[in-house]
Amino acid sequence: MQKMFLREENKEVKKIGVMADSHDNIEAIKKAVEVFNEEKVEIVVHAGDIVSPFTADYFKELWCDMLIIYGNNDGDKIYLKERFKNIGSLYNDPYIGELYGKKIAVTHLPSIVPALAEKFDIVIYGHTHEKYVEKNKALIVNPGECCGYLTGIKSIAIIDIEKMTANIIEI
């Protein structure tokens, strides 16, 4: 299946799909991909702990690119990068960049979130497996755990760039 790059097709859509801690849960990954495609997100940000390179077989169904940071359980970083090369880009933690004119930071380390929130418009993080959204100076988003292993709740988030809001979605 060929990728459909929505940013070329539908410029008024400014949504970022957010997920973290998928931990090889194939059914949860499939559901997250389905929701992100239905919502026509332009990019999916994964805040760490994909874990196994074979999950690329399921993430390749996304209709957009991914921005991925390594988490503490992502062991084979070289093979992850190889398997995801046509799906998205992997970065060391933290990722610092810009999307849609917003300064963005992505981390798997909750301990650095307060410092990042002082300098960035959007801070996305994972690791805790707990859903969290706060909007003060920065929009801070932890989508919770995609895998559902610790809390029993599988969740992802979608950020609306125009409104600078995040919606947590249980999948």
Phi and psi in radians as a Rosetta constraint file:
Dihedral C 1 N 2 CA 2 C 2 CIRCULARHARMONIC -1.442 0.35
Dihedral N 2 CA 2 C 2 N 3 CIRCULARHARMONIC 2.472 0.35
Dihedral C 2 N 3 CA 3 C 3 CIRCULARHARMONIC -1.224 0.35
Dihedral N 3 CA 3 C 3 N 4 CIRCULARHARMONIC 2.486 0.35
Dihedral C 3 N 4 CA 4 C 4 CIRCULARHARMONIC -1.855 0.35
Dihedral N 4 CA 4 C 4 N 5 CIRCULARHARMONIC 2.050 0.35
Dihedral C 4 N 5 CA 5 C 5 CIRCULARHARMONIC -1.622 0.35
Dihedral N 5 CA 5 C 5 N 6 CIRCULARHARMONIC 1.749 0.35
Dihedral C 5 N 6 CA 6 C 6 CIRCULARHARMONIC -1.093 0.35
Dihedral N 6 CA 6 C 6 N 7 CIRCULARHARMONIC -0.514 0.35
Dihedral C 6 N 7 CA 7 C 7 CIRCULARHARMONIC -1.085 0.35
Dihedral N 7 CA 7 C 7 N 8 CIRCULARHARMONIC -0.441 0.35
Dihedral C 7 N 8 CA 8 C 8 CIRCULARHARMONIC -1.446 0.35
Dihedral N 8 CA 8 C 8 N 9 CIRCULARHARMONIC -0.522 0.35
Dihedral C 8 N 9 CA 9 C 9 CIRCULARHARMONIC -1.582 0.35
Dihedral N 9 CA 9 C 9 N 10 CIRCULARHARMONIC -0.582 0.35
Dihedral C 9 N 10 CA 10 C 10 CIRCULARHARMONIC -2.474 0.35
Dihedral N 10 CA 10 C 10 N 11 CIRCULARHARMONIC 1.356 0.35
Dihedral C 10 N 11 CA 11 C 11 CIRCULARHARMONIC -1.199 0.35
Dihedral N 11 CA 11 C 11 N 12 CIRCULARHARMONIC -0.345 0.35
Dihedral C 11 N 12 CA 12 C 12 CIRCULARHARMONIC -1.332 0.35
Dihedral N 12 CA 12 C 12 N 13 CIRCULARHARMONIC -0.283 0.35
Dihedral C 12 N 13 CA 13 C 13 CIRCULARHARMONIC -1.399 0.35
Dihedral N 13 CA 13 C 13 N 14 CIRCULARHARMONIC 2.128 0.35
Dihedral C 13 N 14 CA 14 C 14 CIRCULARHARMONIC -2.286 0.35
Dihedral N 14 CA 14 C 14 N 15 CIRCULARHARMONIC 1.296 0.35
Dihedral C 14 N 15 CA 15 C 15 CIRCULARHARMONIC -2.145 0.35
Dihedral N 15 CA 15 C 15 N 16 CIRCULARHARMONIC 2.430 0.35
Dihedral C 15 N 16 CA 16 C 16 CIRCULARHARMONIC -1.969 0.35
Dihedral N 16 CA 16 C 16 N 17 CIRCULARHARMONIC 2.174 0.35
Dihedral C 16 N 17 CA 17 C 17 CIRCULARHARMONIC -1.433 0.35
Dihedral N 17 CA 17 C 17 N 18 CIRCULARHARMONIC 2.420 0.35
Dihedral C 17 N 18 CA 18 C 18 CIRCULARHARMONIC -2.265 0.35
Dihedral N 18 CA 18 C 18 N 19 CIRCULARHARMONIC 2.331 0.35
Dihedral C 18 N 19 CA 19 C 19 CIRCULARHARMONIC -2.602 0.35
Dihedral N 19 CA 19 C 19 N 20 CIRCULARHARMONIC 2.841 0.35
Dihedral C 19 N 20 CA 20 C 20 CIRCULARHARMONIC -2.733 0.35
Dihedral N 20 CA 20 C 20 N 21 CIRCULARHARMONIC 2.809 0.35
Dihedral C 20 N 21 CA 21 C 21 CIRCULARHARMONIC 0.912 0.35
Dihedral N 21 CA 21 C 21 N 22 CIRCULARHARMONIC 0.976 0.35
Dihedral C 21 N 22 CA 22 C 22 CIRCULARHARMONIC -1.401 0.35
Dihedral N 22 CA 22 C 22 N 23 CIRCULARHARMONIC -0.431 0.35
Dihedral C 22 N 23 CA 23 C 23 CIRCULARHARMONIC 0.717 0.35
Dihedral N 23 CA 23 C 23 N 24 CIRCULARHARMONIC 0.835 0.35
Dihedral C 23 N 24 CA 24 C 24 CIRCULARHARMONIC 1.145 0.35
Dihedral N 24 CA 24 C 24 N 25 CIRCULARHARMONIC 0.223 0.35
Dihedral C 24 N 25 CA 25 C 25 CIRCULARHARMONIC -1.387 0.35
Dihedral N 25 CA 25 C 25 N 26 CIRCULARHARMONIC 1.671 0.35
Dihedral C 25 N 26 CA 26 C 26 CIRCULARHARMONIC -1.047 0.35
Dihedral N 26 CA 26 C 26 N 27 CIRCULARHARMONIC -0.792 0.35
Dihedral C 26 N 27 CA 27 C 27 CIRCULARHARMONIC -1.081 0.35
Dihedral N 27 CA 27 C 27 N 28 CIRCULARHARMONIC -0.710 0.35
Dihedral C 27 N 28 CA 28 C 28 CIRCULARHARMONIC -1.172 0.35
Dihedral N 28 CA 28 C 28 N 29 CIRCULARHARMONIC -0.712 0.35
Dihedral C 28 N 29 CA 29 C 29 CIRCULARHARMONIC -1.084 0.35
Dihedral N 29 CA 29 C 29 N 30 CIRCULARHARMONIC -0.792 0.35
Dihedral C 29 N 30 CA 30 C 30 CIRCULARHARMONIC -1.023 0.35
Dihedral N 30 CA 30 C 30 N 31 CIRCULARHARMONIC -0.755 0.35
Dihedral C 30 N 31 CA 31 C 31 CIRCULARHARMONIC -1.169 0.35
Dihedral N 31 CA 31 C 31 N 32 CIRCULARHARMONIC -0.738 0.35
Dihedral C 31 N 32 CA 32 C 32 CIRCULARHARMONIC -1.061 0.35
Dihedral N 32 CA 32 C 32 N 33 CIRCULARHARMONIC -0.789 0.35
Dihedral C 32 N 33 CA 33 C 33 CIRCULARHARMONIC -1.052 0.35
Dihedral N 33 CA 33 C 33 N 34 CIRCULARHARMONIC -0.754 0.35
Dihedral C 33 N 34 CA 34 C 34 CIRCULARHARMONIC -1.037 0.35
Dihedral N 34 CA 34 C 34 N 35 CIRCULARHARMONIC -0.811 0.35
Dihedral C 34 N 35 CA 35 C 35 CIRCULARHARMONIC -1.142 0.35
Dihedral N 35 CA 35 C 35 N 36 CIRCULARHARMONIC -0.790 0.35
Dihedral C 35 N 36 CA 36 C 36 CIRCULARHARMONIC -1.066 0.35
Dihedral N 36 CA 36 C 36 N 37 CIRCULARHARMONIC -0.696 0.35
Dihedral C 36 N 37 CA 37 C 37 CIRCULARHARMONIC -1.168 0.35
Dihedral N 37 CA 37 C 37 N 38 CIRCULARHARMONIC -0.757 0.35
Dihedral C 37 N 38 CA 38 C 38 CIRCULARHARMONIC -1.061 0.35
Dihedral N 38 CA 38 C 38 N 39 CIRCULARHARMONIC -0.669 0.35
Dihedral C 38 N 39 CA 39 C 39 CIRCULARHARMONIC -1.423 0.35
Dihedral N 39 CA 39 C 39 N 40 CIRCULARHARMONIC -0.108 0.35
Dihedral C 39 N 40 CA 40 C 40 CIRCULARHARMONIC 0.972 0.35
Dihedral N 40 CA 40 C 40 N 41 CIRCULARHARMONIC 0.789 0.35
Dihedral C 40 N 41 CA 41 C 41 CIRCULARHARMONIC -1.161 0.35
Dihedral N 41 CA 41 C 41 N 42 CIRCULARHARMONIC 2.642 0.35
Dihedral C 41 N 42 CA 42 C 42 CIRCULARHARMONIC -1.583 0.35
Dihedral N 42 CA 42 C 42 N 43 CIRCULARHARMONIC -0.359 0.35
Dihedral C 42 N 43 CA 43 C 43 CIRCULARHARMONIC -2.724 0.35
Dihedral N 43 CA 43 C 43 N 44 CIRCULARHARMONIC 2.591 0.35
Dihedral C 43 N 44 CA 44 C 44 CIRCULARHARMONIC -1.972 0.35
Dihedral N 44 CA 44 C 44 N 45 CIRCULARHARMONIC 2.226 0.35
Dihedral C 44 N 45 CA 45 C 45 CIRCULARHARMONIC -1.800 0.35
Dihedral N 45 CA 45 C 45 N 46 CIRCULARHARMONIC 2.167 0.35
Dihedral C 45 N 46 CA 46 C 46 CIRCULARHARMONIC -1.924 0.35
Dihedral N 46 CA 46 C 46 N 47 CIRCULARHARMONIC 2.054 0.35
Dihedral C 46 N 47 CA 47 C 47 CIRCULARHARMONIC -1.593 0.35
Dihedral N 47 CA 47 C 47 N 48 CIRCULARHARMONIC 0.728 0.35
Dihedral C 47 N 48 CA 48 C 48 CIRCULARHARMONIC 1.690 0.35
Dihedral N 48 CA 48 C 48 N 49 CIRCULARHARMONIC 2.735 0.35
Dihedral C 48 N 49 CA 49 C 49 CIRCULARHARMONIC 1.207 0.35
Dihedral N 49 CA 49 C 49 N 50 CIRCULARHARMONIC 0.925 0.35
Dihedral C 49 N 50 CA 50 C 50 CIRCULARHARMONIC -1.193 0.35
Dihedral N 50 CA 50 C 50 N 51 CIRCULARHARMONIC -0.786 0.35
Dihedral C 50 N 51 CA 51 C 51 CIRCULARHARMONIC 1.541 0.35
Dihedral N 51 CA 51 C 51 N 52 CIRCULARHARMONIC -1.307 0.35
Dihedral C 51 N 52 CA 52 C 52 CIRCULARHARMONIC -1.815 0.35
Dihedral N 52 CA 52 C 52 N 53 CIRCULARHARMONIC 2.427 0.35
Dihedral C 52 N 53 CA 53 C 53 CIRCULARHARMONIC -1.027 0.35
Dihedral N 53 CA 53 C 53 N 54 CIRCULARHARMONIC -0.502 0.35
Dihedral C 53 N 54 CA 54 C 54 CIRCULARHARMONIC -1.104 0.35
Dihedral N 54 CA 54 C 54 N 55 CIRCULARHARMONIC -0.317 0.35
Dihedral C 54 N 55 CA 55 C 55 CIRCULARHARMONIC -1.156 0.35
Dihedral N 55 CA 55 C 55 N 56 CIRCULARHARMONIC -0.269 0.35
Dihedral C 55 N 56 CA 56 C 56 CIRCULARHARMONIC -0.975 0.35
Dihedral N 56 CA 56 C 56 N 57 CIRCULARHARMONIC -0.535 0.35
Dihedral C 56 N 57 CA 57 C 57 CIRCULARHARMONIC -1.038 0.35
Dihedral N 57 CA 57 C 57 N 58 CIRCULARHARMONIC -0.443 0.35
Dihedral C 57 N 58 CA 58 C 58 CIRCULARHARMONIC -1.739 0.35
Dihedral N 58 CA 58 C 58 N 59 CIRCULARHARMONIC -0.631 0.35
Dihedral C 58 N 59 CA 59 C 59 CIRCULARHARMONIC -1.191 0.35
Dihedral N 59 CA 59 C 59 N 60 CIRCULARHARMONIC -0.398 0.35
Dihedral C 59 N 60 CA 60 C 60 CIRCULARHARMONIC -1.164 0.35
Dihedral N 60 CA 60 C 60 N 61 CIRCULARHARMONIC -0.197 0.35
Dihedral C 60 N 61 CA 61 C 61 CIRCULARHARMONIC -1.375 0.35
Dihedral N 61 CA 61 C 61 N 62 CIRCULARHARMONIC -0.128 0.35
Dihedral C 61 N 62 CA 62 C 62 CIRCULARHARMONIC -1.106 0.35
Dihedral N 62 CA 62 C 62 N 63 CIRCULARHARMONIC 2.542 0.35
Dihedral C 62 N 63 CA 63 C 63 CIRCULARHARMONIC -1.604 0.35
Dihedral N 63 CA 63 C 63 N 64 CIRCULARHARMONIC 0.248 0.35
Dihedral C 63 N 64 CA 64 C 64 CIRCULARHARMONIC -2.556 0.35
Dihedral N 64 CA 64 C 64 N 65 CIRCULARHARMONIC 3.054 0.35
Dihedral C 64 N 65 CA 65 C 65 CIRCULARHARMONIC -1.383 0.35
Dihedral N 65 CA 65 C 65 N 66 CIRCULARHARMONIC 2.860 0.35
Dihedral C 65 N 66 CA 66 C 66 CIRCULARHARMONIC -2.077 0.35
Dihedral N 66 CA 66 C 66 N 67 CIRCULARHARMONIC 2.599 0.35
Dihedral C 66 N 67 CA 67 C 67 CIRCULARHARMONIC -2.078 0.35
Dihedral N 67 CA 67 C 67 N 68 CIRCULARHARMONIC 2.103 0.35
Dihedral C 67 N 68 CA 68 C 68 CIRCULARHARMONIC -2.245 0.35
Dihedral N 68 CA 68 C 68 N 69 CIRCULARHARMONIC 2.364 0.35
Dihedral C 68 N 69 CA 69 C 69 CIRCULARHARMONIC -1.928 0.35
Dihedral N 69 CA 69 C 69 N 70 CIRCULARHARMONIC 2.680 0.35
Dihedral C 69 N 70 CA 70 C 70 CIRCULARHARMONIC -1.311 0.35
Dihedral N 70 CA 70 C 70 N 71 CIRCULARHARMONIC 2.441 0.35
Dihedral C 70 N 71 CA 71 C 71 CIRCULARHARMONIC -1.867 0.35
Dihedral N 71 CA 71 C 71 N 72 CIRCULARHARMONIC 3.136 0.35
Dihedral C 71 N 72 CA 72 C 72 CIRCULARHARMONIC -1.217 0.35
Dihedral N 72 CA 72 C 72 N 73 CIRCULARHARMONIC -0.300 0.35
Dihedral C 72 N 73 CA 73 C 73 CIRCULARHARMONIC -1.783 0.35
Dihedral N 73 CA 73 C 73 N 74 CIRCULARHARMONIC 0.077 0.35
Dihedral C 73 N 74 CA 74 C 74 CIRCULARHARMONIC -1.499 0.35
Dihedral N 74 CA 74 C 74 N 75 CIRCULARHARMONIC 1.652 0.35
Dihedral C 74 N 75 CA 75 C 75 CIRCULARHARMONIC -1.391 0.35
Dihedral N 75 CA 75 C 75 N 76 CIRCULARHARMONIC -0.942 0.35
Dihedral C 75 N 76 CA 76 C 76 CIRCULARHARMONIC -1.606 0.35
Dihedral N 76 CA 76 C 76 N 77 CIRCULARHARMONIC 1.339 0.35
Dihedral C 76 N 77 CA 77 C 77 CIRCULARHARMONIC -1.125 0.35
Dihedral N 77 CA 77 C 77 N 78 CIRCULARHARMONIC -0.599 0.35
Dihedral C 77 N 78 CA 78 C 78 CIRCULARHARMONIC -1.160 0.35
Dihedral N 78 CA 78 C 78 N 79 CIRCULARHARMONIC -0.797 0.35
Dihedral C 78 N 79 CA 79 C 79 CIRCULARHARMONIC -1.288 0.35
Dihedral N 79 CA 79 C 79 N 80 CIRCULARHARMONIC -0.568 0.35
Dihedral C 79 N 80 CA 80 C 80 CIRCULARHARMONIC -1.021 0.35
Dihedral N 80 CA 80 C 80 N 81 CIRCULARHARMONIC -0.841 0.35
Dihedral C 80 N 81 CA 81 C 81 CIRCULARHARMONIC -1.051 0.35
Dihedral N 81 CA 81 C 81 N 82 CIRCULARHARMONIC -0.720 0.35
Dihedral C 81 N 82 CA 82 C 82 CIRCULARHARMONIC -1.105 0.35
Dihedral N 82 CA 82 C 82 N 83 CIRCULARHARMONIC -0.851 0.35
Dihedral C 82 N 83 CA 83 C 83 CIRCULARHARMONIC -1.186 0.35
Dihedral N 83 CA 83 C 83 N 84 CIRCULARHARMONIC -0.506 0.35
Dihedral C 83 N 84 CA 84 C 84 CIRCULARHARMONIC -1.695 0.35
Dihedral N 84 CA 84 C 84 N 85 CIRCULARHARMONIC 0.111 0.35
Dihedral C 84 N 85 CA 85 C 85 CIRCULARHARMONIC -1.065 0.35
Dihedral N 85 CA 85 C 85 N 86 CIRCULARHARMONIC -0.515 0.35
Dihedral C 85 N 86 CA 86 C 86 CIRCULARHARMONIC -1.756 0.35
Dihedral N 86 CA 86 C 86 N 87 CIRCULARHARMONIC 0.153 0.35
Dihedral C 86 N 87 CA 87 C 87 CIRCULARHARMONIC -1.960 0.35
Dihedral N 87 CA 87 C 87 N 88 CIRCULARHARMONIC -0.708 0.35
Dihedral C 87 N 88 CA 88 C 88 CIRCULARHARMONIC -3.052 0.35
Dihedral N 88 CA 88 C 88 N 89 CIRCULARHARMONIC -3.030 0.35
Dihedral C 88 N 89 CA 89 C 89 CIRCULARHARMONIC -1.978 0.35
Dihedral N 89 CA 89 C 89 N 90 CIRCULARHARMONIC 2.400 0.35
Dihedral C 89 N 90 CA 90 C 90 CIRCULARHARMONIC -1.828 0.35
Dihedral N 90 CA 90 C 90 N 91 CIRCULARHARMONIC 2.465 0.35
Dihedral C 90 N 91 CA 91 C 91 CIRCULARHARMONIC -2.333 0.35
Dihedral N 91 CA 91 C 91 N 92 CIRCULARHARMONIC 2.680 0.35
Dihedral C 91 N 92 CA 92 C 92 CIRCULARHARMONIC -1.242 0.35
Dihedral N 92 CA 92 C 92 N 93 CIRCULARHARMONIC 2.787 0.35
Dihedral C 92 N 93 CA 93 C 93 CIRCULARHARMONIC -1.546 0.35
Dihedral N 93 CA 93 C 93 N 94 CIRCULARHARMONIC 2.288 0.35
Dihedral C 93 N 94 CA 94 C 94 CIRCULARHARMONIC -1.590 0.35
Dihedral N 94 CA 94 C 94 N 95 CIRCULARHARMONIC 2.744 0.35
Dihedral C 94 N 95 CA 95 C 95 CIRCULARHARMONIC -1.567 0.35
Dihedral N 95 CA 95 C 95 N 96 CIRCULARHARMONIC 2.318 0.35
Dihedral C 95 N 96 CA 96 C 96 CIRCULARHARMONIC -2.182 0.35
Dihedral N 96 CA 96 C 96 N 97 CIRCULARHARMONIC 2.208 0.35
Dihedral C 96 N 97 CA 97 C 97 CIRCULARHARMONIC -2.933 0.35
Dihedral N 97 CA 97 C 97 N 98 CIRCULARHARMONIC -2.771 0.35
Dihedral C 97 N 98 CA 98 C 98 CIRCULARHARMONIC -2.446 0.35
Dihedral N 98 CA 98 C 98 N 99 CIRCULARHARMONIC 2.376 0.35
Dihedral C 98 N 99 CA 99 C 99 CIRCULARHARMONIC -2.335 0.35
Dihedral N 99 CA 99 C 99 N 100 CIRCULARHARMONIC 2.226 0.35
Dihedral C 99 N 100 CA 100 C 100 CIRCULARHARMONIC 0.921 0.35
Dihedral N 100 CA 100 C 100 N 101 CIRCULARHARMONIC 0.655 0.35
Dihedral C 100 N 101 CA 101 C 101 CIRCULARHARMONIC 1.366 0.35
Dihedral N 101 CA 101 C 101 N 102 CIRCULARHARMONIC 0.093 0.35
Dihedral C 101 N 102 CA 102 C 102 CIRCULARHARMONIC -1.853 0.35
Dihedral N 102 CA 102 C 102 N 103 CIRCULARHARMONIC 2.342 0.35
Dihedral C 102 N 103 CA 103 C 103 CIRCULARHARMONIC -1.323 0.35
Dihedral N 103 CA 103 C 103 N 104 CIRCULARHARMONIC 2.242 0.35
Dihedral C 103 N 104 CA 104 C 104 CIRCULARHARMONIC -2.235 0.35
Dihedral N 104 CA 104 C 104 N 105 CIRCULARHARMONIC 2.488 0.35
Dihedral C 104 N 105 CA 105 C 105 CIRCULARHARMONIC -2.250 0.35
Dihedral N 105 CA 105 C 105 N 106 CIRCULARHARMONIC 2.415 0.35
Dihedral C 105 N 106 CA 106 C 106 CIRCULARHARMONIC -2.235 0.35
Dihedral N 106 CA 106 C 106 N 107 CIRCULARHARMONIC 2.277 0.35
Dihedral C 106 N 107 CA 107 C 107 CIRCULARHARMONIC -2.502 0.35
Dihedral N 107 CA 107 C 107 N 108 CIRCULARHARMONIC 2.793 0.35
Dihedral C 107 N 108 CA 108 C 108 CIRCULARHARMONIC -1.822 0.35
Dihedral N 108 CA 108 C 108 N 109 CIRCULARHARMONIC -0.003 0.35
Dihedral C 108 N 109 CA 109 C 109 CIRCULARHARMONIC -1.868 0.35
Dihedral N 109 CA 109 C 109 N 110 CIRCULARHARMONIC 1.788 0.35
Dihedral C 109 N 110 CA 110 C 110 CIRCULARHARMONIC -1.075 0.35
Dihedral N 110 CA 110 C 110 N 111 CIRCULARHARMONIC -0.418 0.35
Dihedral C 110 N 111 CA 111 C 111 CIRCULARHARMONIC -1.119 0.35
Dihedral N 111 CA 111 C 111 N 112 CIRCULARHARMONIC -0.424 0.35
Dihedral C 111 N 112 CA 112 C 112 CIRCULARHARMONIC -1.726 0.35
Dihedral N 112 CA 112 C 112 N 113 CIRCULARHARMONIC -0.008 0.35
Dihedral C 112 N 113 CA 113 C 113 CIRCULARHARMONIC -1.031 0.35
Dihedral N 113 CA 113 C 113 N 114 CIRCULARHARMONIC -0.821 0.35
Dihedral C 113 N 114 CA 114 C 114 CIRCULARHARMONIC -0.999 0.35
Dihedral N 114 CA 114 C 114 N 115 CIRCULARHARMONIC -0.723 0.35
Dihedral C 114 N 115 CA 115 C 115 CIRCULARHARMONIC -1.160 0.35
Dihedral N 115 CA 115 C 115 N 116 CIRCULARHARMONIC -0.722 0.35
Dihedral C 115 N 116 CA 116 C 116 CIRCULARHARMONIC -1.128 0.35
Dihedral N 116 CA 116 C 116 N 117 CIRCULARHARMONIC -0.645 0.35
Dihedral C 116 N 117 CA 117 C 117 CIRCULARHARMONIC -1.142 0.35
Dihedral N 117 CA 117 C 117 N 118 CIRCULARHARMONIC -0.318 0.35
Dihedral C 117 N 118 CA 118 C 118 CIRCULARHARMONIC -1.345 0.35
Dihedral N 118 CA 118 C 118 N 119 CIRCULARHARMONIC -0.371 0.35
Dihedral C 118 N 119 CA 119 C 119 CIRCULARHARMONIC -2.079 0.35
Dihedral N 119 CA 119 C 119 N 120 CIRCULARHARMONIC -0.196 0.35
Dihedral C 119 N 120 CA 120 C 120 CIRCULARHARMONIC -2.162 0.35
Dihedral N 120 CA 120 C 120 N 121 CIRCULARHARMONIC 2.709 0.35
Dihedral C 120 N 121 CA 121 C 121 CIRCULARHARMONIC -1.339 0.35
Dihedral N 121 CA 121 C 121 N 122 CIRCULARHARMONIC -0.649 0.35
Dihedral C 121 N 122 CA 122 C 122 CIRCULARHARMONIC -2.288 0.35
Dihedral N 122 CA 122 C 122 N 123 CIRCULARHARMONIC 2.288 0.35
Dihedral C 122 N 123 CA 123 C 123 CIRCULARHARMONIC -2.182 0.35
Dihedral N 123 CA 123 C 123 N 124 CIRCULARHARMONIC 2.136 0.35
Dihedral C 123 N 124 CA 124 C 124 CIRCULARHARMONIC -2.003 0.35
Dihedral N 124 CA 124 C 124 N 125 CIRCULARHARMONIC 2.356 0.35
Dihedral C 124 N 125 CA 125 C 125 CIRCULARHARMONIC -2.548 0.35
Dihedral N 125 CA 125 C 125 N 126 CIRCULARHARMONIC 2.933 0.35
Dihedral C 125 N 126 CA 126 C 126 CIRCULARHARMONIC -2.368 0.35
Dihedral N 126 CA 126 C 126 N 127 CIRCULARHARMONIC -2.496 0.35
Dihedral C 126 N 127 CA 127 C 127 CIRCULARHARMONIC 1.363 0.35
Dihedral N 127 CA 127 C 127 N 128 CIRCULARHARMONIC -0.713 0.35
Dihedral C 127 N 128 CA 128 C 128 CIRCULARHARMONIC -1.372 0.35
Dihedral N 128 CA 128 C 128 N 129 CIRCULARHARMONIC -0.325 0.35
Dihedral C 128 N 129 CA 129 C 129 CIRCULARHARMONIC 1.150 0.35
Dihedral N 129 CA 129 C 129 N 130 CIRCULARHARMONIC 0.273 0.35
Dihedral C 129 N 130 CA 130 C 130 CIRCULARHARMONIC -2.030 0.35
Dihedral N 130 CA 130 C 130 N 131 CIRCULARHARMONIC 2.311 0.35
Dihedral C 130 N 131 CA 131 C 131 CIRCULARHARMONIC -1.173 0.35
Dihedral N 131 CA 131 C 131 N 132 CIRCULARHARMONIC 2.424 0.35
Dihedral C 131 N 132 CA 132 C 132 CIRCULARHARMONIC -2.765 0.35
Dihedral N 132 CA 132 C 132 N 133 CIRCULARHARMONIC 2.281 0.35
Dihedral C 132 N 133 CA 133 C 133 CIRCULARHARMONIC -2.390 0.35
Dihedral N 133 CA 133 C 133 N 134 CIRCULARHARMONIC 2.295 0.35
Dihedral C 133 N 134 CA 134 C 134 CIRCULARHARMONIC -2.480 0.35
Dihedral N 134 CA 134 C 134 N 135 CIRCULARHARMONIC 2.419 0.35
Dihedral C 134 N 135 CA 135 C 135 CIRCULARHARMONIC -2.230 0.35
Dihedral N 135 CA 135 C 135 N 136 CIRCULARHARMONIC 1.830 0.35
Dihedral C 135 N 136 CA 136 C 136 CIRCULARHARMONIC -2.180 0.35
Dihedral N 136 CA 136 C 136 N 137 CIRCULARHARMONIC -2.024 0.35
Dihedral C 136 N 137 CA 137 C 137 CIRCULARHARMONIC -1.123 0.35
Dihedral N 137 CA 137 C 137 N 138 CIRCULARHARMONIC -0.715 0.35
Dihedral C 137 N 138 CA 138 C 138 CIRCULARHARMONIC -2.062 0.35
Dihedral N 138 CA 138 C 138 N 139 CIRCULARHARMONIC 2.731 0.35
Dihedral C 138 N 139 CA 139 C 139 CIRCULARHARMONIC -1.544 0.35
Dihedral N 139 CA 139 C 139 N 140 CIRCULARHARMONIC 2.047 0.35
Dihedral C 139 N 140 CA 140 C 140 CIRCULARHARMONIC -1.922 0.35
Dihedral N 140 CA 140 C 140 N 141 CIRCULARHARMONIC 2.223 0.35
Dihedral C 140 N 141 CA 141 C 141 CIRCULARHARMONIC -2.356 0.35
Dihedral N 141 CA 141 C 141 N 142 CIRCULARHARMONIC 2.191 0.35
Dihedral C 141 N 142 CA 142 C 142 CIRCULARHARMONIC -2.061 0.35
Dihedral N 142 CA 142 C 142 N 143 CIRCULARHARMONIC 2.017 0.35
Dihedral C 142 N 143 CA 143 C 143 CIRCULARHARMONIC -1.276 0.35
Dihedral N 143 CA 143 C 143 N 144 CIRCULARHARMONIC -0.036 0.35
Dihedral C 143 N 144 CA 144 C 144 CIRCULARHARMONIC 1.455 0.35
Dihedral N 144 CA 144 C 144 N 145 CIRCULARHARMONIC -2.853 0.35
Dihedral C 144 N 145 CA 145 C 145 CIRCULARHARMONIC -1.745 0.35
Dihedral N 145 CA 145 C 145 N 146 CIRCULARHARMONIC 2.189 0.35
Dihedral C 145 N 146 CA 146 C 146 CIRCULARHARMONIC -1.157 0.35
Dihedral N 146 CA 146 C 146 N 147 CIRCULARHARMONIC -0.621 0.35
Dihedral C 146 N 147 CA 147 C 147 CIRCULARHARMONIC -1.274 0.35
Dihedral N 147 CA 147 C 147 N 148 CIRCULARHARMONIC -0.534 0.35
Dihedral C 147 N 148 CA 148 C 148 CIRCULARHARMONIC 1.315 0.35
Dihedral N 148 CA 148 C 148 N 149 CIRCULARHARMONIC 0.177 0.35
Dihedral C 148 N 149 CA 149 C 149 CIRCULARHARMONIC -1.205 0.35
Dihedral N 149 CA 149 C 149 N 150 CIRCULARHARMONIC -0.700 0.35
Dihedral C 149 N 150 CA 150 C 150 CIRCULARHARMONIC -1.571 0.35
Dihedral N 150 CA 150 C 150 N 151 CIRCULARHARMONIC -0.744 0.35
Dihedral C 150 N 151 CA 151 C 151 CIRCULARHARMONIC -1.691 0.35
Dihedral N 151 CA 151 C 151 N 152 CIRCULARHARMONIC -0.292 0.35
Dihedral C 151 N 152 CA 152 C 152 CIRCULARHARMONIC 1.426 0.35
Dihedral N 152 CA 152 C 152 N 153 CIRCULARHARMONIC 0.015 0.35
Dihedral C 152 N 153 CA 153 C 153 CIRCULARHARMONIC -2.078 0.35
Dihedral N 153 CA 153 C 153 N 154 CIRCULARHARMONIC 2.109 0.35
Dihedral C 153 N 154 CA 154 C 154 CIRCULARHARMONIC -1.593 0.35
Dihedral N 154 CA 154 C 154 N 155 CIRCULARHARMONIC 2.197 0.35
Dihedral C 154 N 155 CA 155 C 155 CIRCULARHARMONIC -2.546 0.35
Dihedral N 155 CA 155 C 155 N 156 CIRCULARHARMONIC 2.738 0.35
Dihedral C 155 N 156 CA 156 C 156 CIRCULARHARMONIC -2.428 0.35
Dihedral N 156 CA 156 C 156 N 157 CIRCULARHARMONIC 3.138 0.35
Dihedral C 156 N 157 CA 157 C 157 CIRCULARHARMONIC -2.471 0.35
Dihedral N 157 CA 157 C 157 N 158 CIRCULARHARMONIC 2.764 0.35
Dihedral C 157 N 158 CA 158 C 158 CIRCULARHARMONIC -2.255 0.35
Dihedral N 158 CA 158 C 158 N 159 CIRCULARHARMONIC 2.211 0.35
Dihedral C 158 N 159 CA 159 C 159 CIRCULARHARMONIC -1.722 0.35
Dihedral N 159 CA 159 C 159 N 160 CIRCULARHARMONIC 2.260 0.35
Dihedral C 159 N 160 CA 160 C 160 CIRCULARHARMONIC -1.665 0.35
Dihedral N 160 CA 160 C 160 N 161 CIRCULARHARMONIC 1.918 0.35
Dihedral C 160 N 161 CA 161 C 161 CIRCULARHARMONIC -1.155 0.35
Dihedral N 161 CA 161 C 161 N 162 CIRCULARHARMONIC -0.692 0.35
Dihedral C 161 N 162 CA 162 C 162 CIRCULARHARMONIC -1.078 0.35
Dihedral N 162 CA 162 C 162 N 163 CIRCULARHARMONIC -0.765 0.35
Dihedral C 162 N 163 CA 163 C 163 CIRCULARHARMONIC -1.561 0.35
Dihedral N 163 CA 163 C 163 N 164 CIRCULARHARMONIC -0.249 0.35
Dihedral C 163 N 164 CA 164 C 164 CIRCULARHARMONIC 0.944 0.35
Dihedral N 164 CA 164 C 164 N 165 CIRCULARHARMONIC 0.903 0.35
Dihedral C 164 N 165 CA 165 C 165 CIRCULARHARMONIC -2.238 0.35
Dihedral N 165 CA 165 C 165 N 166 CIRCULARHARMONIC 2.793 0.35
Dihedral C 165 N 166 CA 166 C 166 CIRCULARHARMONIC -2.281 0.35
Dihedral N 166 CA 166 C 166 N 167 CIRCULARHARMONIC 2.403 0.35
Dihedral C 166 N 167 CA 167 C 167 CIRCULARHARMONIC -2.024 0.35
Dihedral N 167 CA 167 C 167 N 168 CIRCULARHARMONIC 2.120 0.35
Dihedral C 167 N 168 CA 168 C 168 CIRCULARHARMONIC -1.457 0.35
Dihedral N 168 CA 168 C 168 N 169 CIRCULARHARMONIC 2.327 0.35
Dihedral C 168 N 169 CA 169 C 169 CIRCULARHARMONIC -2.141 0.35
Dihedral N 169 CA 169 C 169 N 170 CIRCULARHARMONIC 2.157 0.35
Dihedral C 169 N 170 CA 170 C 170 CIRCULARHARMONIC -1.449 0.35
Dihedral N 170 CA 170 C 170 N 171 CIRCULARHARMONIC 2.323 0.35
